[in-house]
Amino acid sequence: MKEEQKHINNSKIPNFVTHVTKTLEKANFETFIVGGCVRDLIMGREPKDWDITTNAKPEEIIPLFEKTIYENKFGTVGVCIPIVSGETKHHIVEVTPYRIETNYTDFRHPDEVKFSDKIEDDLKRRDFAMNAMAYNISKGHLVDLYKGQKDIKDKVITTVGEPNDRFNEDALRMLRAIRFSTQLDFVVSHETMESIFKNSELLKNISAERIREEFNKIIMSDNSVVGITMLQKLGLLKYIIPELEEGIGCEQGGAHKYDVFMHLLEALNHAGDKGWPLEIRLAALFHDIGKPRSRRKGTKKEYTFYGHEVIGARLAKQIMERLKYPKKTTDSVVSLIRNHMFFSDTETITLSAVRRIVQKVGKEHVWELMNVRECDRIGMKKSEAPYRLRKYHAMIEEVLRDPISVSQLAIDGKYMINTLHMKPGPRMGWILSALLEEVLDDPKKNTEEHLAQLVGSLDMLGDAELKTLGKRGKEKKEKLEEEEIEKLHEKHGV
């Protein structure tokens, strides 16, 4: 066994992990933390998952701990360590015996798993050199058989042994190589890329769910555009989202500098730069995916893309259902794509039209729609016209604000009829407007008791006098609304 002393700060390893390793060692078993957590510790990153490997077998691991989960055929035991003593929430630490895996006839799972007594056997079955290191916490020993430390130093991704062998064992590893490249800002070695290109068709054997999870991690990384470009260049994209490749070479003309494919990548890049969530990034990447199928020759050298948002929404729905996205995510993305063309001309758009789109997409999603619109604009290599963007925001805020109305009063017409025994009619409307003026001047008076007393006094007035008070209340309401809108316009500089 080749062992190399490596300084890893043990204080970065949480107590719930060392509790598991110490328990195994106390029972005279060999134990290491292994894989991505070791890589992250060496890189100074905070590991998200902690995996332990040992020469103990499942039946020897389980009795050592109070609570475990063992529901798989690969030997992995989930050890449950309470987050707080006496509570039901637990940290789950996966403990797996050293393993030797046999053939992968389905390109996904080993046909058979055999347990081993040697850490070397376990490491040689792993995917990439940077993930094939094991660290013994108590001894401070790092086992690095495949020069994982050198790869980390050189920021390169190489496989453990022959790339073809690793990808034939599990074809998802091709996607993982690209995902790690985007997340860690590493390059994939030339030999590894050649093997991915050669074996790309094997991706057809991988489940949609596993592909979707890797794809999500790629587009949520800081290098999402690099990731999508690599997927395309290495022949993987056509097995994931072939519809995107239809945009390659699909020129748009007019204000568009790029073909459809590059435009979508630029839109995704902006969503990433802004740190926006998955739904916005997917909508940015798919928003014009319907353009190649809607393109028609227009006047001069330009093209038309009438209805591309409808076609795009339909394609996005098909893509996301194929990749088994949750329905809520799919519905959100499809709605954003379907409506992304709404904000087009601030000179002709009306408040009533803005109200309709808010009602259509929902108050909780209208700002997401604006974000996708911004991605579309930036994807054309244009800075969103500052005035246009401010005008959109001002109009949306205007229709979203709570209107000043009698609905804010502590009593309403129904109360006045049923409790105060007033007759419906114009007098009741005048009284409500007069009450609103009173409350606007002094919000503390907006109580059921005070307003009920005031209704009695107002109801004693004649029609003309009461109508005048009601009119004055309406004018007060309109004046305050104008002041609110003026503040909104001043806020957005429009």
N, C-alpha and C positions, 0 to 999 in steps of 0.2 A: 504494500500500500504506500502510495506517495503522500506524505503529509507535509504541509508547509505552515510554518508559524505565521499567523496574520493577525494584526491588531484589529480586533472588533470590539467595540465598546459594549461590554456586557450590560451596562446600566441601561442601554437602549432596549434590552430584551425584557418584556413585562414579566411580572411575578407569576401570572397564571401559566406562562410557558415554562419557566424554570421549575415550577412546582411539578409539572408533568415529567420533565427530564430527570429531575432529582428522584422522583418516585420510581421511575424505571431503573435508574442506576442503583438505587438502594436495594432493589430486588435483583441486582447483579446482571442487568441487561445493558448492552451498549446502546447509546442513543445520540442522535445528531438532529439539529435543525437542518432543513434541507430546502433547496430550490430557490424560489423567488425571494424569500425572506432573507436568505444569506446574501444574495445579489444586492438587495436593497440596503442591507446593513453596510456592505462594503462601499456602496455608492453614497452613503450618508443620507439615504431616503428612509422614510418611516414605512416599514412593511405593513401591508393591509391584511395579509394572511400569514399564519404561522403553521408550517408543516413539520412534523417530526417523523423520522424514520428510525427503526430499531431492529435488533435481531430477535426481539420477542415476537411470538405469534399471537394472533387475536385472542385465543383462549388463555394466553398468559397475561395479556394486557388488561383485559376486562376486569378480572378480580381485584386489580390493584387500585381501582378508582370507584368512588361511591356511585357515580352515574355515568353511563356511556351509551353511545348509539352505535349499533352495528347492523347495518341493513344493506350491505353490498357484498359483491362476490370478489372484490379486489383486495380484501384484507384490511381496509381502512376502518379504524375504530375512532369514532368521535368522542373525545373525552370532554365532559361537561364540567366546567369550573364556575361556581357561583360568582357573579360580578360583585355582589354584596352578600356577605354571610347571612344565610337564612332566607334570602329572596329567591324567586323562581327564575329570574333571568340569568343566563349563563354565557360565558365565553366557550366556544367550541374549538378545541384543538384537535386536528386530525393526526392520528398516529398510525403509520403504515409500516408493516414489516418490510425488510429488504426483499425486493421482488426480482424475479426473472420472468420476462414475458415471452411467450411463444409467438407464432405467426399471427398476422392481422389479416385474415382473409376478407374482412369487410372494410378495410382501410380506416377503421375507427377504434375497434376494441381488440385487445389480445384474445386469441382463441382460448388461452389458458394462462393462468397466473400461478407461478411456483414461488414459494418462499425460499429465501437464501439466508445464509449466515454471514455474508460478506457485503460490506458497504459498496465495494467495487461493482458488484453485480447490479446493485440498485442504480448507481449513477450512470452506468453505460446505457440504460434504457431511456434516459431523459432526452428532451428535445434539443436544447441549445447549451453550448458550453457554459455560458453565464448562469444558466439555471441548474447546472450539474455539479454544484459544490455543496459540501456538507460541513457543518461546524459543530464540534463538541464543546459545549459551553463550559463545563467544569474544567476541562483540560486546556481550553483555549486553542484547540487544534483545528485547522482548516484542511479539508481534503479537497484538492483541486487536481483532478486527473486529466482534464481536457483544456487547461490553460484559460479557464473562465476569467481569472483576474486580469490576464493580458487582454482578453476581449473587452473587458470593462474599461481598462485603461485606454485601449485603442478605439473604443466606441464602435465596435463592430459585432455583428451577429453571425456566428458560425454554428453549425450543427455538431452534435456529439457523433463522431464518426461520419460515415457517408451520408450526404443529404438525401439521396434517393432512398436509402433504407429508412431514414426517419420519416420521410413524407409518405412512403408506402405503408408504414405502420399506422400513421394517423395523418390523414390529409389536411386536417384542420391546422396542423402545424405551419402550413404555408401561410395561412391568414395570420397566425400568431406571430410569425416572423415580421410581417408588415406592421402588425399592431405594436409590437415591442419597438420597432424602428420609430414609429410616430410618437409613442409615449416617452421613450428614453432619449430620443434624438440620436439614435445610433444608425449606422449604415448596415445594410445587409451585404454580406460578402458576395463577391462575384460568383463564386462557385455555388453558393446557396441560391442566388437569384436564377442562375442557369437551370438549376434543378427544379425550382418552382415553375419556371416557364415550361420545362419539359413535362412536368407532372400535373399541370394545372387542371386537367380534365378529371383528376381524382376527386376534386372538390364536389363533384356530382354525388359522391357517396356520403356526404356529410349532411346531417339533419339541418333543417332550416333554422331551428332554435339556436344551435351552436354557432352557425354562420352569423345569425343576427347579433348575438352577443359580441362577437369579435368585431363585426362591422360597426356596432354602436361605439365601441371603445376607440375605434379608428377615428370616427368623425367627432368624437368628444375630446380627442387629443389636441395638442397645440399645433400639430402638423397634419391636420386632416386632409388638406389638398395634396400634400405629398403622398399620403396614404392612398387616396383614390387614384392618383396618377400611377402609383406603383401597381395597384390592383389591375388597372387597365393595361399597362405595359407588359405585365407578367402573365396576362391571359386569364386572370381570375374574375374580373368584373363581369365578363359575359356569362358566368355561371351564378352570379349573384343578382345583378341588376342590368341585364342586357339592354333595357330600354334607355339607359344613360348613354350607351355607346352610339345610339342613333343620332345624338347631337354632335358627334365628331365630324367636322367638315360641313356641318349644316350652317352655312352663312346666313346672317340676318339682314345685313345692310342697314341703311338709315343711321340711327344714332348708335347702333351697336358696333363696337370695335372687334368683338370676339365671335367665334362660332358658338352654337348653343352649349356645347360641352364645356368650353372654357368659361363661358358666362356663368354657368351653374357652379363651377368650381370657385370662381371669384366671389359669387354670392355666399357660398358656404364659408369661404375664408373670412369674410366680414362677420358672419355670425360667430365664428370661432374667436376672432379678435375681440368681439364684444363680450365673450363669455356667456353667450345665450344658451338656453337649455336644449335638450335633444329635439323637442318638437320643432323649434325654430330652425335648427340646423337641417333637419330632414326636409322641412318645407322650403328652405332656401335652396337645398340641393335638387329638389324635385319641382320647383315652382314653374319652370318653363319646359318640363320634360315632354309636354304635349306639342311643342312647336314643330319638331320634324314632321309629325303626322298631319299638321294643319297648314304647313307652308304652301303658299301659292304665289305665283309670279304676279307682282303688282306693276305699277307704273314705273317707268325708267328702269333703274337697276335694283329697285327695292322689292321686298317680299311682304306679303300679308300673312298674318297668323291668327285669323279670326277664329274665336272659340278655343284657342289653345289652352285656356284655363280650365275649360270643361273637360277636354280630352286629358289634360294633365292630372286633374283631380281623379278621373277614372283610372288612369294608369297608376297613380300613386296608391290608390286603394288596392289595386291588384297586386302591386309590388309588396305592400306592407302586409297584406293577408297571406301572400306566398311565404313571407319571412316570419309569419306568426307573431306579428306585433300585437300588443294588447289592443282591444277594440277602442278604448278611450284615446290612446295615442294615435291610432289610425284615423279616427273621426276628427280629431283636432287638426292633424296635418292636412287631411283632405279638405277640410273647411277653409283653412288658410290659403291653400293653393287655388281652390275654386273662387275665392273672393279677392285674390291679391291684385287684380287689375282695377279694383274699385277707385283707389285714390290716384287719379290721373291728371286732373286739371283743376287747380284751385280757383280759377276764374269762373268756371261754370258750376262747380259743385255747390250744392245748397245744404243748409242745415237739415232740412227734411230728409235729404238723401243720406246724410251722415247718420241721422236717427235710424233710418231703415237698416243701414249696414250694421250699426251697433245692435239693433234688435235681432238681426240675422245671425251674427257671429257670437253675440253675447257680450255683456259688459266686461266679463272676465277675460275675453280673448281679443278685444279690439286693439289693445296696445301690442299684442303679439302680431296682429295683422300689419300694424304699422312697422314693426321690426322687419317683417318679411319684405315689405315694400322698400324699406331702406336697403336691405340686402340686394334686392333687384336693381335698384339705382346704382349702388356702389359696384355691383357686378358688371355694369356697363362702363366701368372706369370713369364714372361721373361722381363728383361730390354732390350729394343730395342738395339741391338748391336751398340755401338756408331759409329764405323767406317761405318757400313752398312747405318745407318741413314744419316750420313754426306755425304756419297757417293751418296745416292739418291738425297739429296738436291742439291749437286753440279751439278749433271747431269741435273736436272730439270732447275736450274738457267742457265746452259750453253745453253740449247736449247731455253730458254725463252728470253735470252738477244738479243738485236737488233744487227744483224750482221753488220760488217763494209762493206759497199757496195756503188756502184755508185748511188743507189737509194737515198742516203743522199744528193746528189748534187742538187744545185738550178736549174740546167738544166738537161735534159735527152735526149735520142736519138731522141725522137719525136720532141723536140724543135730544135735540131740541124738540122733535116731534113726540118721541116716546116718553121722555122724562119731564120736559118743560111744557108739553101739551100745546105746542105751537102749530099753527096751520101752515102747510106747504104753500109757497108762493114767493113773489118778488121780495116781500118784506124780510123773509128769512135770509135771502141772499144778501140784501143790504146790511142786515145785522152781522152776518159772518164777515163781510168785508170791513165793517167798523171794528169788530173784534180783532181782526188781523192787524189793523193799524195800531190798536192799543198794545198788542203783544210785540209788534215790531219796535215800538218805542221803549217798551220795558218787558223783556222776555220773562221776568220773574212773575208777571201777572198771568202767565199761561198755565193756569190751574183750573180744574173743573169747577171748584167752588167759586172762585172769583168771576169766571166767565159766565156762570149760571146766574149770578147776581146781576151782572152787567146786562145780560139778555133781558132780564125783567125790566130794568130801567129803560133800555133802548126800545122795548116793545111798547112803551107808553107814549113814544113820540109819534107825531103825525107822519104820513107818507112822504111829504115833501122834505121835511127835516131829516128823516131817516135815510131817504135816497141821497141827500147831499152828503151825509156822513159816510154812506157806503161808497159813493164816488170818490170821496177824499181818501178812503182806505185803499181803493184800487190804484189811485194815482201814486200813493206812497209805495205800494208794492212794485209798480212799474218803475218808479224812480230808483229803488234799491236794486232791482234786477239790472237796470242799465249800468249802475255803478259796479255791480259784480262783473258784468261782461267787459266793462272798460278795464277793470283790474286784470282780467284774464288776458285781454289784448296787450296790455302794458307788460304783463309777465312774459309773453311770448314775442313781444316786439312786432306786432302786426297791426 
